């Protein structure tokens, strides 16, 4: 089992920045990611990272604005979000596992215009 706890969400003005954290515990898995779900919309992929290599991937909508990273010593994954837009407003979830089998509880990000 893997336990994931997100933190760092909040309210920010358009153009601002936030950094989300996802603390992981339990067994080690190779792939971690961030997803988000806006009101009335389906959950969508945001970014992914391979823990061992640091290889990353991003959704086109966030490429160049968001950066996913991990700190192996702290067993924590991050999502640095810059240049935030109102359309980034959503509940952000971290996930882990080869099929994203494990999920955190989510953290709300609200971007005001």
WOSULQUI-V373755 format. One line per field, one symbol per residue. burial: I if it has 16 or more other ideal C-beta (glycine too) atoms within 10 Angstrom, else O. A space follows every 50 residues. Layout:
burial: ???
This chain:
burial: OIOIOIOIIOOIOOOOOIOIIIIIOOOOIOIIIIIIOOOOOOOOIIIIIO IOOOOOOIOOOIOOOIIIOIOOOOOIIIIOIOOIOOOIIIIIIIIIIOOI OIIIOIIOIOIOO
